[in-house]
Amino acid sequence: MRFLFPLLLFTASAAFAHVGSPDVFFDGSAGPYRLLVTIRPPVVVPGVAEIEIRSSTPGIRQVHIVPLPLTGPGARFAPTPDLAKPSKDDPQFFTGSLWMMASGSWQVRIRASGAEGSGQLSVPVPALASRTMTMQKGLGALLLTLLLVLGVGAVSIVGASVREGQLEPGLLPSAERIRRSRVVMGAAALLVVLAVWLGNAWWNSEAGNYGRIIFKPLQLTAALEPGGALRLRLSDPGWLRWRRVDDLIPDHNHLMHLYVLRLPAMERVWHLHPEPAGPGELVQQLPPMPAGAYQLYGDIVHQNGLPETVVAQVNLPEIPGRPLAGDDSAGAAPPLSQADPARTVTQLPDGYRMVWLRDPGPLRARRPVLFRFRLEDSAGKPAPDMELYMGMPGHAAFIRDDLTVFAHVHPSGSVPMAALSLLQPSGPHAAHRMQMSMSASGLPAEVSFPYGFPKPGNYRIIIQMKRGGVVETGVFDARVEN
């Protein structure tokens, strides 16, 4: 009976947008042009975001980019856009950089023009200071040397002016003048030291003020309640005043997308959707689960479009649980000790299989890729009864084996649909447009996800597609090189 009460409570940090994967990836259309957009947000704010745009549609000539707040009056008044620079080797590839001047939810508005006309696309971007930039040691040594030279020079000039400033040419200073110059030089040295001290105090004060805007993630605690319910509590460690825990908006009709992985082998995974239970609280009725340690990743979106991924670990006893229902789903895979990065086919329990349509060559860190997958029946034919899963052809999660990287990605990219909907609050949801356009002919059995691994290492890729009312979960392994 003691296991029916809260067990181990473990609180961990979160990372804005995605854990350890700050870059934004988006695959969409700017009018007639299909664009794959990569945005690397600044690590300090104000700071520079790096933009990469690749067009899969030929004939593009110019790309203009401009940063804007995601919502509010500033979103309606765009400054003069910058012209992205085309690559000398690839005319379909453009790069640029943009200043983002404040913390919060931003958008990068992209306007492409060329032989097919022009079109516009906006990509939400979280701009959050994640750290302070330290001065390079060489530059610090150089500045310290210059400071000493200036200080000594200033004291010497003051002493010389008192000792020799009023002497006739050729005369030597008297002992009185020398004594007086030494007194004045001492006073000048004290003033120089005081000025340096005050400057250092000002610098530390400014650094402290900046430190207050360094992103402090929401904290998540998880506790098992009687009846097999997992209660999740969000708390704010103290950051900017506008950040709250009770302003969450639905993303794919859910306030949180919770990925649960069994540790350490990561051989079991659940994609759950806790229900709200009060300000900053959610509750999830757990399905049957074996005893063990579990890693939790919870994706949420704030009312201003800012996404966060909250993280926690919890130890659980064996949970009899309730059968999965609604959009909740689960999957199984070989343990990490048996991971095979060369495997491109996952056999599913019902006879279907999921195939990774992998491009040849190694996977490289910080290079955006379209990851393509196909769902096939037992005869190897594309599944004929595909359905949208929470409004999308599929969902993907990319997780590093040491748990330092987690990214929940859609076919449109790593941007949450809730943030995209804020750009066009009166227009139809992109997934709804997709559903309407495909309702007559049915969904294809293939799906692609734009993503780039942030660093080398071993990763587990979880892909979910829905057919015939069943959510199929395929798990693949990847080795990422520099």
C-alpha positions as CSV (number, residue, x, y, z in Angstrom):
1,M,0.0,0.0,0.0
2,R,2.9,2.4,0.6
3,F,3.5,2.5,-3.1
4,L,0.1,4.1,-3.7
5,F,1.4,7.3,-2.1
6,P,3.9,9.7,-3.6
7,L,7.2,8.1,-4.2
8,L,10.4,9.6,-5.3
9,L,10.0,13.3,-6.2
10,F,12.7,14.5,-8.5
11,T,12.9,18.0,-9.9
12,A,14.9,18.8,-12.9
13,S,15.5,21.8,-15.1
14,A,13.9,22.5,-18.4
15,A,15.3,23.9,-21.6
16,F,13.4,26.5,-23.6
17,A,11.7,25.1,-26.7
18,H,13.6,21.8,-26.7
19,V,16.2,20.3,-24.3
20,G,19.7,20.8,-25.7
21,S,18.3,21.5,-29.2
22,P,17.8,25.2,-29.5
23,D,17.8,25.6,-33.3
24,V,14.5,26.1,-35.1
25,F,13.7,24.0,-38.2
26,F,10.7,24.7,-40.4
27,D,9.6,23.2,-43.7
28,G,6.9,25.3,-45.4
29,S,5.9,27.3,-48.4
30,A,6.4,31.0,-49.2
31,G,3.9,31.3,-52.0
32,P,5.2,29.1,-54.8
33,Y,8.5,28.3,-53.1
34,R,9.1,25.4,-50.8
35,L,11.6,26.4,-48.2
36,L,13.6,24.5,-45.6
37,V,14.4,27.2,-42.9
38,T,17.0,26.8,-40.1
39,I,17.2,29.5,-37.5
40,R,19.9,29.5,-34.8
41,P,18.6,31.8,-32.1
42,P,21.1,34.0,-30.2
43,V,22.5,32.7,-26.9
44,V,22.6,36.2,-25.5
45,V,19.9,38.9,-25.9
46,P,20.3,41.4,-27.5
47,G,22.0,39.0,-30.0
48,V,22.3,37.9,-33.5
49,A,20.2,35.0,-34.9
50,E,21.7,33.1,-37.9
51,I,19.3,32.2,-40.7
52,E,19.8,29.5,-43.4
53,I,17.2,29.0,-46.1
54,R,17.2,26.3,-48.8
55,S,14.6,26.4,-51.6
56,S,13.6,23.1,-53.2
57,T,11.7,25.1,-55.9
58,P,14.0,26.4,-58.7
59,G,13.9,29.9,-60.0
60,I,14.2,31.8,-56.7
61,R,16.2,35.0,-57.0
62,Q,15.9,37.0,-53.8
63,V,15.1,36.4,-50.2
64,H,14.4,39.1,-47.7
65,I,14.3,38.5,-44.0
66,V,13.2,40.6,-41.0
67,P,12.7,40.0,-37.3
68,L,9.4,40.9,-35.6
69,P,7.7,40.2,-32.3
70,L,5.4,37.2,-32.6
71,T,2.3,39.2,-31.4
72,G,1.4,42.7,-30.3
73,P,1.7,46.0,-32.0
74,G,5.3,45.4,-33.0
75,A,4.2,42.5,-35.2
76,R,2.3,44.9,-37.5
77,F,5.2,47.4,-38.2
78,A,8.1,45.7,-39.9
79,P,11.4,47.4,-40.1
80,T,13.3,47.5,-43.4
81,P,14.1,43.8,-44.2
82,D,17.6,42.5,-44.9
83,L,18.6,40.8,-48.1
84,A,19.8,37.3,-47.5
85,K,23.0,36.4,-49.2
86,P,22.9,33.6,-51.9
87,S,25.5,30.9,-51.9
88,K,28.2,31.1,-54.6
89,D,28.0,27.4,-55.0
90,D,24.3,26.8,-54.6
91,P,21.8,29.5,-56.0
92,Q,19.0,27.8,-54.0
93,F,20.7,28.4,-50.6
94,F,20.6,31.7,-48.8
95,T,22.0,32.9,-45.4
96,G,21.6,36.0,-43.3
97,S,21.8,37.3,-39.7
98,L,19.2,39.3,-37.7
99,W,19.4,41.1,-34.4
100,M,16.8,40.2,-31.8
101,M,16.8,42.9,-29.2
102,A,14.6,41.6,-26.3
103,S,13.7,38.3,-24.7
104,G,10.4,36.6,-25.7
105,S,8.6,35.2,-28.7
106,W,9.8,36.5,-32.1
107,Q,9.1,35.6,-35.7
108,V,11.4,35.8,-38.7
109,R,9.4,36.9,-41.7
110,I,10.7,35.6,-45.0
111,R,9.8,37.0,-48.4
112,A,10.9,35.1,-51.5
113,S,10.7,36.3,-55.1
114,G,11.7,34.9,-58.4
115,A,10.5,33.4,-61.7
116,E,7.3,32.1,-60.1
117,G,6.4,35.4,-58.4
118,S,6.7,36.1,-54.7
119,G,5.5,34.7,-51.4
120,Q,5.8,35.2,-47.7
121,L,6.5,32.9,-44.7
122,S,6.8,33.6,-41.0
123,V,8.6,31.3,-38.6
124,P,8.2,31.7,-34.8
125,V,11.5,31.9,-32.8
126,P,12.0,31.9,-29.0
127,A,14.7,34.5,-28.2
128,L,16.0,33.8,-24.7
129,A,19.3,34.5,-23.2
130,S,20.8,31.2,-22.1
131,R,24.1,32.4,-20.8
132,T,26.5,35.3,-20.5
133,M,29.4,35.6,-22.9
134,T,32.8,35.6,-21.2
135,M,35.7,37.7,-22.5
136,Q,38.4,35.9,-24.3
137,K,41.6,35.5,-22.2
138,G,43.8,37.2,-24.7
139,L,41.5,40.2,-25.1
140,G,41.3,40.4,-21.3
141,A,45.0,40.4,-20.9
142,L,45.4,43.1,-23.6
143,L,42.8,45.3,-22.0
144,L,44.4,44.9,-18.5
145,T,47.8,45.9,-19.9
146,L,46.3,48.9,-21.6
147,L,44.5,49.9,-18.4
148,L,47.8,49.7,-16.4
149,V,49.6,51.8,-19.1
150,L,46.9,54.4,-19.0
151,G,46.8,54.5,-15.2
152,V,50.6,54.8,-14.9
153,G,50.7,57.3,-17.7
154,A,48.0,59.5,-16.1
155,V,49.8,59.5,-12.7
156,S,53.1,60.3,-14.4
157,I,51.6,63.2,-16.4
158,V,50.1,64.7,-13.2
159,G,53.4,64.4,-11.3
160,A,55.4,65.9,-14.2
161,S,53.0,68.9,-14.5
162,V,53.4,69.7,-10.8
163,R,57.1,69.1,-10.7
164,E,58.2,70.8,-14.0
165,G,55.1,72.6,-15.5
166,Q,56.2,76.1,-14.4
167,L,60.0,75.8,-14.6
168,E,62.0,77.9,-17.0
169,P,63.9,75.8,-19.7
170,G,67.1,74.3,-18.4
171,L,66.3,74.6,-14.7
172,L,66.0,71.6,-12.4
173,P,63.0,71.2,-10.0
174,S,63.6,72.0,-6.4
175,A,63.2,69.5,-3.5
176,E,60.0,71.2,-2.6
177,R,58.6,70.8,-6.1
178,I,59.7,67.1,-6.1
179,R,58.0,66.5,-2.7
180,R,54.8,68.2,-3.9
181,S,54.7,66.2,-7.1
182,R,55.0,63.0,-5.2
183,V,52.1,64.0,-3.0
184,V,50.0,64.9,-6.0
185,M,51.0,61.6,-7.8
186,G,49.9,59.6,-4.7
187,A,46.5,61.4,-4.7
188,A,46.2,60.8,-8.5
189,A,47.0,57.2,-8.1
190,L,44.3,56.9,-5.4
191,L,41.8,58.6,-7.9
192,V,42.8,56.2,-10.6
193,V,42.3,53.2,-8.3
194,L,38.9,54.7,-7.2
195,A,37.9,55.1,-10.8
196,V,38.8,51.6,-11.6
197,W,36.9,50.3,-8.6
198,L,33.8,52.3,-9.4
199,G,34.0,51.1,-13.0
200,N,34.3,47.5,-11.8
201,A,31.3,48.0,-9.5
202,W,29.3,49.4,-12.4
203,W,30.3,46.5,-14.6
204,N,29.3,44.0,-12.0
205,S,26.0,45.8,-11.5
206,E,25.2,45.6,-15.2
207,A,26.2,42.0,-15.3
208,G,23.9,41.3,-12.3
209,N,21.0,43.1,-14.1
210,Y,21.7,41.0,-17.2
211,G,21.9,37.9,-15.1
212,R,18.2,38.4,-14.1
213,I,17.1,38.0,-17.8
214,I,19.1,34.7,-18.2
215,F,16.4,32.1,-18.9
216,K,15.3,30.2,-15.8
217,P,13.2,27.3,-16.9
218,L,10.0,26.2,-15.2
219,Q,10.5,23.4,-12.8
220,L,8.5,20.2,-12.9
221,T,7.7,17.8,-10.1
222,A,6.0,14.5,-10.5
223,A,4.2,12.4,-7.8
224,L,2.2,9.2,-8.0
225,E,-1.2,9.5,-6.4
226,P,-3.5,6.7,-5.1
227,G,-5.3,5.1,-8.1
228,G,-2.3,5.3,-10.4
229,A,-2.6,9.0,-11.4
230,L,0.6,10.9,-11.9
231,R,0.3,14.5,-10.7
232,L,2.6,17.1,-12.4
233,R,3.2,20.5,-10.9
234,L,4.9,23.4,-12.6
235,S,6.6,26.1,-10.5
236,D,8.4,29.2,-11.5
237,P,11.9,29.7,-10.0
238,G,11.7,33.4,-10.6
239,W,12.4,34.9,-14.0
240,L,10.8,37.7,-16.0
241,R,7.6,39.0,-14.5
242,W,5.4,38.1,-17.5
243,R,6.2,34.4,-17.4
244,R,3.4,32.4,-15.7
245,V,2.4,28.8,-15.1
246,D,-1.3,29.2,-15.7
247,D,-1.2,30.7,-19.2
248,L,-0.8,27.5,-21.2
249,I,-2.6,27.2,-24.6
250,P,-3.5,23.9,-26.4
251,D,-1.1,22.6,-28.9
252,H,-2.8,19.8,-31.0
253,N,-5.7,20.1,-28.5
254,H,-3.5,19.3,-25.5
255,L,-1.9,21.5,-22.9
256,M,1.0,19.2,-22.5
257,H,2.6,16.5,-24.7
258,L,4.4,14.2,-22.2
259,Y,7.0,11.7,-23.4
260,V,7.8,9.0,-20.8
261,L,10.9,6.8,-21.3
262,R,11.9,3.9,-19.1
263,L,15.5,4.1,-17.9
264,P,18.2,3.3,-18.5
265,A,17.5,1.1,-21.6
266,M,14.9,3.4,-23.1
267,E,13.2,0.3,-24.4
268,R,9.7,1.5,-23.6
269,V,8.2,4.9,-24.5
270,W,4.8,6.5,-23.9
271,H,3.3,9.6,-25.6
272,L,0.7,10.9,-23.1
273,H,-1.4,14.0,-22.7
274,P,-2.1,15.0,-19.1
275,E,-5.4,16.8,-18.2
276,P,-5.4,20.2,-16.4
277,A,-6.1,20.0,-12.7
278,G,-5.6,23.6,-11.6
279,P,-3.2,26.5,-12.1
280,G,0.1,25.0,-13.0
281,E,-1.0,21.4,-12.3
282,L,-1.9,18.5,-14.6
283,V,-2.9,14.9,-14.0
284,Q,-2.3,11.8,-16.1
285,Q,-3.9,8.4,-15.5
286,L,-1.1,6.0,-16.2
287,P,-1.4,3.0,-18.4
288,P,0.1,-0.4,-17.3
289,M,3.8,0.2,-16.7
290,P,6.6,-1.9,-15.2
291,A,8.4,-0.8,-12.1
292,G,11.5,1.3,-12.6
293,A,12.9,4.8,-13.2
294,Y,11.3,7.0,-15.9
295,Q,12.4,10.1,-17.7
296,L,9.7,12.7,-18.4
297,Y,9.8,15.4,-21.1
298,G,6.7,17.7,-21.2
299,D,6.1,20.1,-24.1
300,I,4.0,23.2,-23.3
301,V,3.3,26.5,-25.0
302,H,2.6,29.8,-23.2
303,Q,-0.1,32.2,-24.3
304,N,2.5,34.5,-26.0
305,G,3.7,31.6,-28.2
306,L,6.8,30.8,-26.1
307,P,7.4,27.0,-26.0
308,E,9.1,25.2,-23.2
309,T,10.1,21.6,-22.5
310,V,9.9,20.7,-18.8
311,V,11.9,17.8,-17.5
312,A,11.7,15.5,-14.5
313,Q,12.5,11.9,-13.4
314,V,10.3,9.7,-11.3
315,N,10.6,6.2,-9.8
316,L,7.4,4.1,-10.1
317,P,6.3,0.8,-8.8
318,E,4.5,-1.6,-11.2
319,I,1.4,0.2,-12.4
320,P,-1.7,-1.9,-13.2
321,G,-2.9,1.1,-15.0
322,R,-5.8,1.7,-17.5
323,P,-5.8,1.0,-21.2
324,L,-4.5,3.7,-23.4
325,A,-7.3,5.9,-24.8
326,G,-7.7,9.0,-27.0
327,D,-4.4,10.3,-28.4
328,D,-2.3,8.5,-25.8
329,S,0.1,5.9,-27.3
330,A,3.0,3.6,-26.5
331,G,5.8,1.8,-28.2
332,A,8.7,-0.7,-27.6
333,A,12.2,-1.0,-28.9
334,P,15.4,-3.0,-28.3
335,P,17.3,-1.7,-25.3
336,L,20.1,0.8,-25.9
337,S,22.6,-1.9,-25.3
338,Q,21.3,-3.5,-28.5
339,A,21.0,-0.3,-30.5
340,D,21.8,-0.7,-34.2
341,P,22.3,2.5,-36.2
342,A,22.3,0.6,-39.4
343,R,18.7,-0.7,-38.9
344,T,16.2,1.1,-41.1
345,V,13.1,-1.2,-40.5
346,T,11.0,-1.5,-37.4
347,Q,8.7,-4.5,-37.2
348,L,5.5,-3.6,-35.5
349,P,3.5,-5.9,-33.2
350,D,0.5,-6.1,-35.6
351,G,2.5,-7.2,-38.6
352,Y,3.0,-3.8,-40.1
353,R,6.4,-2.3,-40.4
354,M,7.9,1.2,-40.4
355,V,10.8,2.0,-42.8
356,W,13.3,4.8,-42.5
357,L,13.9,6.1,-46.1
358,R,17.4,7.1,-45.2
359,D,19.7,9.0,-47.5
360,P,23.2,7.5,-48.0
361,G,26.1,8.8,-46.1
362,P,26.7,9.6,-42.4
363,L,24.6,11.9,-40.3
364,R,26.4,15.1,-39.3
365,A,25.8,17.4,-36.4
366,R,24.3,20.9,-37.1
367,R,23.2,19.9,-40.6
368,P,19.4,20.1,-41.3
369,V,18.0,16.9,-42.9
370,L,14.5,15.8,-44.0
371,F,14.0,12.5,-42.2
372,R,11.6,10.4,-44.2
373,F,9.6,7.4,-43.0
374,R,7.0,5.1,-44.6
375,L,4.4,2.8,-43.0
376,E,3.9,-0.5,-44.8
377,D,1.7,-3.5,-44.4
378,S,2.9,-7.1,-44.0
379,A,3.2,-7.4,-47.8
380,G,5.5,-4.4,-48.0
381,K,2.9,-2.1,-49.6
382,P,2.2,1.4,-48.3
383,A,-0.5,1.3,-45.6
384,P,-3.8,2.2,-47.3
385,D,-5.8,3.5,-44.3
386,M,-3.6,6.4,-43.1
387,E,-5.1,9.0,-40.7
388,L,-3.9,12.2,-39.1
389,Y,-2.5,11.8,-35.7
390,M,-3.5,14.9,-33.6
391,G,-3.9,16.9,-36.8
392,M,-0.6,15.9,-38.4
393,P,0.6,13.0,-40.7
394,G,3.1,12.1,-37.9
395,H,5.0,13.0,-34.8
396,A,8.7,12.5,-34.1
397,A,11.0,12.7,-31.1
398,F,14.8,12.8,-31.3
399,I,16.5,11.9,-28.0
400,R,20.2,11.6,-27.2
401,D,21.1,8.4,-25.2
402,D,22.5,10.5,-22.3
403,L,19.1,12.4,-22.2
404,T,20.8,15.8,-22.8
405,V,18.9,16.3,-26.1
406,F,15.2,16.0,-26.7
407,A,13.2,17.5,-29.6
408,H,9.5,16.9,-30.4
409,V,9.2,17.6,-34.2
410,H,6.3,17.7,-36.6
411,P,6.3,17.4,-40.4
412,S,6.4,21.2,-40.5
413,G,9.4,21.3,-38.2
414,S,10.2,22.0,-34.5
415,V,7.8,24.9,-34.2
416,P,4.7,24.2,-32.1
417,M,1.5,24.6,-34.1
418,A,0.1,26.7,-31.2
419,A,2.8,29.3,-31.9
420,L,2.1,29.2,-35.7
421,S,-1.6,29.7,-35.1
422,L,-0.8,33.0,-33.4
423,L,0.6,34.3,-36.7
424,Q,-2.8,33.8,-38.4
425,P,-5.4,33.7,-35.6
426,S,-8.3,34.2,-38.0
427,G,-7.0,31.7,-40.6
428,P,-7.5,27.9,-40.6
429,H,-5.0,25.8,-38.9
430,A,-2.3,24.4,-41.2
431,A,-3.2,20.9,-40.2
432,H,-6.8,21.5,-40.9
433,R,-6.0,22.8,-44.4
434,M,-3.9,19.6,-44.9
435,Q,-6.8,17.5,-43.7
436,M,-9.3,19.2,-46.0
437,S,-7.0,18.9,-49.0
438,M,-6.3,15.2,-48.5
439,S,-9.8,14.1,-47.3
440,A,-10.8,13.0,-50.8
441,S,-7.7,11.1,-51.8
442,G,-6.5,9.9,-48.4
443,L,-3.2,10.5,-46.7
444,P,0.1,9.1,-48.1
445,A,1.9,6.5,-46.1
446,E,5.1,8.6,-46.0
447,V,6.0,11.5,-43.7
448,S,9.1,13.6,-43.4
449,F,10.5,15.7,-40.5
450,P,13.0,18.5,-40.8
451,Y,15.6,18.4,-38.0
452,G,19.3,18.8,-37.4
453,F,21.2,17.1,-34.5
454,P,22.8,19.7,-32.2
455,K,25.9,17.6,-31.4
456,P,27.5,14.3,-32.2
457,G,26.5,11.2,-30.3
458,N,24.0,8.3,-30.2
459,Y,20.4,9.1,-30.6
460,R,17.0,7.3,-30.4
461,I,14.4,8.4,-32.9
462,I,10.7,7.8,-32.1
463,I,8.3,8.0,-35.0
464,Q,4.5,7.8,-34.7
465,M,1.9,7.5,-37.5
466,K,-1.7,6.5,-37.4
467,R,-3.6,4.1,-39.6
468,G,-7.0,2.5,-39.2
469,G,-7.5,4.0,-35.7
470,V,-4.1,2.6,-34.5
471,V,-1.1,4.7,-33.6
472,E,2.0,2.9,-34.8
473,T,5.3,3.7,-33.0
474,G,8.6,3.0,-34.7
475,V,11.9,3.4,-33.0
476,F,15.2,3.8,-34.8
477,D,18.8,4.5,-33.7
478,A,21.2,6.9,-35.2
479,R,24.9,7.6,-34.8
480,V,25.8,11.3,-35.4
481,E,29.3,12.4,-36.4
482,N,30.9,15.8,-36.4
